[in-house]
Amino acid sequence: MNYKIGRSKNSNPKAAVAESASQLHNPKLILFYSGVDQFEEFAAEIKERFPQAISMGATTFAAFCKDGAFKETLMVIGFEEGIRCEAGLLQEADQYSLKYVDQVIRCASQFNKPENTICLEFSSALIRCEELVLSTINAVMEKKKIPVFGGSAGDKGKAEKTMIALNGQVFQNACVFVMIENLGGRIRLYRENIYKPTTHYFKATKVDVRKRIVYEYDNKPAAKVMADALGVSIAQLPKYLDQSPMGRIIGNEMYIVANNTVVNGSAMEYHARIYNNSQVVLLEADQYQSVIGETLKQVKQECSRPSFTLMVNCLARSLLFEADGYLNEFAATVGNSVGDFAGFAGYGEQLNEQHFNQTMLLAVFE
């Protein structure tokens, strides 16, 4: 695989693109990540500089590579050889993404090697669109057996504004996706949780799925159930929301659902859906450096010679690592295990039909 990773902190968009893309000649696909402030200018300049390439980007809290974590920086990843790709767009993502399913059908019809292919998607954040988007994409991808991998866009962590881009156009209510076939081998996917179950298990008995609100667990007010499990009052509960997410249990799998806020002193609003009758468990932090080490050990055992890795690392995880002074060490640790990689931090992660939070995803290209 022939690819280049570049970055720039230049405040001039034209100069930043020129610097970060200086090693690119004839890319087939460009992925890019940056802060919100100049994202639109970056998207337009990349399209103007490389009009024949597919270019797809997302705003982020931080962009990652083996050299570290970079905030308010433009990071560009250009693929020149070793892949085949087709891109598409789902608009009106918060309500009517299914209207655009022909975009997915068109792209998917070009690919027939599911073990070597992924559908990489970036979704608008903060508009509760992810589950609708995944339903639309997977209506096609499940039949093709092609995995879906991606994340919601990010910002500085204040949940104010996120953007995504495709071929120079910028959107705030959409999903952009690109199907990538690795011509050199398989693509292996990994999902990492750094939270572990407590002894507190519940059943969601009254929910508003679209608004991501749980009113009752086990027929009792959800906020009181959670506060009692933590041994705190409902008034104290907001202090514990970031460190005590929920785990939604599906068979033998558990997906993290991040707390958003307490609603009217009795209900809980989340950053991903919890469905009626879902089994959930209150989570607590694990020893995350040990967990990361085990994940990377597994990657090295299963793919000893990765050519490139894509990462999605949740914004909440990134904030936790930054507070602990570990953010750059985390990026270096991943790089020491998988080599060249690039990633971003947003408000949610998506894998196949599931949208979740506070998780890391890796797509490792052989």
C-alpha positions in Angstrom: 0.0 0.0 0.0 1.3 3.4 -1.0 0.1 6.2 1.3 1.4 9.3 3.0 0.4 11.0 6.2 1.0 14.8 6.6 0.0 17.5 9.0 0.1 21.3 9.5 -0.7 23.8 12.1 -0.4 26.7 9.6 -3.2 29.2 10.1 -3.5 29.9 6.4 -5.7 27.2 4.8 -3.9 27.1 1.5 -0.5 26.9 3.1 -1.8 24.2 5.6 -3.0 22.0 2.8 0.1 22.6 0.8 2.3 21.5 3.7 0.2 18.5 4.9 -0.2 17.2 1.3 3.2 18.0 0.0 4.2 14.4 -0.5 1.0 13.5 -2.4 1.1 13.2 -6.2 -1.9 11.3 -7.6 -4.0 10.1 -4.6 -7.1 8.0 -5.1 -8.4 8.8 -1.7 -7.7 11.5 0.8 -9.0 11.4 4.4 -8.5 14.5 6.6 -9.2 15.6 10.1 -9.1 19.1 11.7 -10.6 21.4 14.2 -13.9 23.1 13.4 -12.7 26.7 12.7 -11.1 26.2 9.3 -12.6 22.9 8.3 -14.6 24.3 5.4 -11.6 26.1 3.9 -9.5 22.9 4.2 -12.2 20.8 2.5 -12.4 23.3 -0.5 -8.7 23.6 -0.8 -8.1 19.8 -0.8 -10.7 19.4 -3.5 -9.2 22.2 -5.6 -5.7 20.8 -5.2 -6.7 17.2 -5.9 -9.9 17.3 -8.1 -9.6 13.7 -9.2 -9.3 12.2 -5.8 -12.1 11.2 -3.4 -11.7 13.5 -0.3 -13.5 12.8 2.9 -13.1 14.5 6.3 -14.4 15.1 9.8 -13.9 17.6 12.5 -12.2 16.3 15.5 -11.0 16.9 19.1 -7.6 15.6 18.1 -6.0 13.9 15.2 -3.8 10.9 15.9 -0.7 9.3 14.3 2.4 7.5 15.6 4.0 10.9 16.3 1.3 11.9 18.8 -2.1 13.5 19.3 -2.5 16.9 17.6 -5.2 19.4 18.4 -6.2 22.3 16.0 -4.1 20.7 13.4 -4.9 19.6 9.8 -4.0 15.9 9.3 -4.1 14.5 5.7 -3.9 10.8 4.8 -3.5 10.2 1.1 -3.7 6.7 -0.5 -2.1 6.5 -3.9 -1.8 2.7 -4.6 -3.0 -0.5 -2.9 -6.7 0.3 -2.6 -9.9 0.6 -4.6 -12.6 3.0 -3.4 -16.0 4.5 -4.1 -17.7 7.1 -2.0 -21.3 8.3 -1.4 -23.4 10.6 0.8 -26.6 10.3 2.9 -28.3 13.6 3.5 -31.1 14.4 5.9 -29.4 12.0 8.2 -31.5 12.8 11.3 -34.7 11.8 9.6 -34.7 10.6 6.0 -31.3 8.9 5.3 -33.2 6.0 3.7 -34.1 8.3 0.8 -30.5 8.1 -0.2 -29.9 4.3 0.0 -29.3 4.2 -3.8 -25.9 5.9 -3.0 -25.0 2.9 -0.9 -26.3 0.4 -3.5 -24.3 2.1 -6.2 -21.1 1.9 -4.3 -21.6 -1.6 -2.9 -22.2 -3.0 -6.4 -18.5 -2.5 -7.2 -17.2 -4.7 -4.4 -17.2 -8.5 -3.9 -14.4 -9.3 -1.5 -15.9 -8.6 2.0 -12.9 -9.9 3.9 -10.7 -7.2 2.2 -13.3 -4.4 2.2 -14.8 -1.9 4.7 -17.4 0.8 4.5 -15.8 3.7 6.3 -18.3 6.4 7.4 -18.2 9.7 9.2 -21.5 10.9 10.6 -22.7 14.3 11.8 -22.7 14.4 15.6 -25.1 16.0 18.1 -28.3 15.4 16.0 -29.0 11.7 17.1 -28.6 10.4 13.5 -26.2 7.5 13.9 -28.7 4.7 14.4 -30.7 5.8 11.4 -27.6 6.1 9.2 -26.5 2.6 10.2 -29.9 1.1 9.5 -29.6 2.6 5.9 -26.1 1.5 5.3 -26.5 -2.0 6.7 -29.6 -2.7 4.7 -27.1 -3.0 1.9 -23.9 -4.0 3.6 -25.3 -7.0 5.5 -26.3 -8.6 2.2 -22.8 -8.0 0.9 -21.2 -9.1 4.2 -19.1 -6.0 4.1 -18.4 -4.5 7.6 -19.2 -0.9 8.5 -16.6 1.1 10.5 -16.5 4.7 11.5 -17.3 7.5 13.9 -19.2 10.7 14.6 -17.4 14.0 14.1 -16.0 15.9 17.0 -15.1 19.3 18.3 -13.2 20.8 21.2 -15.4 18.9 23.6 -18.1 21.4 24.2 -20.7 19.8 22.0 -21.2 23.0 20.0 -20.7 22.2 16.3 -19.3 19.4 14.1 -18.9 19.0 10.4 -18.1 16.3 7.8 -17.0 16.7 4.2 -17.1 14.9 0.9 -15.3 16.1 -2.2 -15.2 19.7 -1.0 -18.7 19.9 0.2 -19.3 20.4 3.9 -22.3 19.1 5.9 -23.8 19.2 9.3 -26.7 16.8 8.8 -25.3 13.9 6.8 -23.2 10.8 6.6 -20.3 10.5 4.2 -18.9 7.1 3.4 -16.3 5.5 1.3 -15.9 1.8 0.5 -12.3 0.8 0.6 -10.9 -2.5 -0.8 -7.4 -3.4 0.4 -5.7 -4.9 -2.6 -2.9 -6.3 -0.4 -4.9 -8.5 2.0 -7.5 -8.5 4.7 -8.8 -5.8 6.9 -9.1 -6.8 10.5 -11.4 -4.9 12.9 -11.0 -4.4 16.7 -13.2 -2.8 19.4 -11.8 -1.9 22.8 -13.6 -1.1 26.0 -11.7 0.4 29.0 -14.7 0.1 31.3 -15.8 -3.1 33.1 -19.1 -4.2 34.5 -20.1 -3.6 38.1 -22.6 -5.8 39.9 -25.5 -3.4 39.0 -27.6 -4.8 36.2 -30.9 -3.3 35.1 -33.7 -3.6 32.5 -34.9 -0.6 30.6 -38.7 -0.6 31.1 -39.7 2.9 29.8 -37.8 4.7 27.0 -38.0 7.3 24.3 -35.8 5.7 21.7 -35.5 8.6 19.3 -34.6 11.1 22.0 -32.3 8.5 23.7 -34.0 9.0 27.0 -34.6 6.2 29.6 -37.4 7.1 32.0 -37.4 3.9 34.0 -35.1 1.0 34.9 -37.0 -2.0 36.4 -40.1 0.2 36.6 -38.4 2.8 38.8 -37.1 6.3 37.9 -33.9 5.9 35.9 -31.9 8.7 37.6 -32.8 7.3 41.1 -31.8 3.8 40.1 -28.4 5.0 38.9 -27.9 7.3 41.9 -28.7 4.5 44.3 -26.3 2.1 42.5 -23.5 4.7 42.9 -24.5 5.5 46.5 -25.1 9.2 45.8 -28.0 11.6 45.6 -29.7 12.6 42.3 -28.4 16.1 42.8 -24.8 14.7 43.0 -25.3 12.4 40.0 -23.9 14.8 37.3 -20.4 14.6 38.9 -20.4 10.9 38.1 -21.8 10.7 34.6 -18.5 10.7 32.6 -16.9 8.0 34.7 -20.0 5.7 35.0 -21.4 4.9 31.6 -23.9 2.2 30.9 -23.2 -1.0 29.0 -25.9 -2.3 26.7 -25.8 -6.1 26.6 -26.6 -7.9 23.3 -26.0 -11.6 23.6 -22.3 -12.0 24.7 -21.4 -8.5 23.6 -21.5 -5.3 25.6 -21.6 -1.8 24.0 -20.9 1.4 26.0 -23.6 4.0 26.1 -22.3 7.4 27.5 -24.5 9.4 29.9 -25.5 12.8 28.6 -27.6 14.5 31.3 -30.2 14.0 34.0 -33.7 15.0 32.7 -36.2 16.6 35.0 -34.5 15.0 38.0 -35.8 11.5 37.2 -34.8 10.3 33.7 -31.5 9.8 32.0 -30.5 11.0 28.5 -27.7 9.2 26.6 -25.4 9.6 23.6 -26.6 6.4 22.0 -29.9 4.5 22.0 -31.0 2.2 24.8 -34.1 0.2 23.6 -37.1 -0.8 25.6 -36.4 -4.1 27.5 -32.6 -3.7 26.9 -30.4 -5.4 29.5 -27.8 -2.9 30.8 -25.1 -2.8 33.4 -23.5 0.1 35.2 -19.8 0.3 34.2 -16.7 1.5 36.0 -13.2 2.3 34.8 -10.7 -0.5 34.3 -6.9 -0.2 34.3 -6.9 1.3 30.8 -3.2 1.1 30.1 -3.3 -2.7 30.7 -6.4 -3.0 28.5 -4.7 -1.1 25.7 -1.7 -3.3 26.0 -3.8 -6.4 25.7 -5.6 -5.0 22.6 -2.4 -4.2 20.8 -0.9 -7.6 21.8 -3.9 -9.3 20.1 -3.4 -7.1 17.0 0.2 -8.0 16.7 -0.5 -11.7 17.1 -3.2 -11.7 14.4 -1.6 -9.3 12.0 2.2 -9.3 12.4 2.8 -7.0 9.4 0.1 -4.4 9.2 0.6 -1.9 6.3 -1.7 0.8 7.8 -4.3 1.2 10.5 -7.3 3.5 10.8 -8.4 4.5 14.3 -11.5 6.0 15.9 -10.9 7.0 19.5 -13.8 8.4 21.4 -13.6 12.1 22.4 -14.5 11.1 26.0 -11.5 8.6 26.1 -9.3 11.3 24.6 -10.4 13.8 27.3 -9.7 11.2 30.0 -6.2 10.5 28.6 -5.5 14.2 28.3 -6.5 14.8 31.9 -4.1 12.0 33.0 -1.2 13.4 30.8 -1.4 10.2 28.7 -2.8 11.4 25.4 0.5 11.6 23.4 1.9 8.5 25.1 -1.3 6.7 24.0 -0.7 7.6 20.4 2.9 6.5 20.6 2.0 3.2 22.2 -0.4 2.4 19.4 2.2 3.4 16.8 4.9 1.3 18.4 2.6 -1.7 18.0 0.9 -1.2 14.6 3.2 1.2 12.9 1.7 3.9 10.7 -1.8 4.8 11.7 -4.2 7.7 11.6 -7.3 8.5 13.6 -9.7 11.0 15.0 -11.8 11.6 18.1 -15.5 12.3 17.9 -18.8 11.9 19.7 -19.5 8.2 18.9 -18.2 5.1 17.3 -19.9 2.8 14.8 -19.2 -0.8 14.0 -21.6 -2.8 11.8 -25.1 -2.2 13.0 -24.1 -0.7 16.5 -23.6 2.9 17.5 -21.8 3.3 20.9 -19.5 5.6 22.9 -16.3 5.7 24.9 -14.6 3.1 22.8 -11.6 2.7 20.5 -12.0 1.1 17.0 -9.1 -0.1 14.8 -9.2 -1.2 11.2 -5.9 -2.9 10.5 -4.9 -3.3 6.8 -2.7 -6.3 6.1 
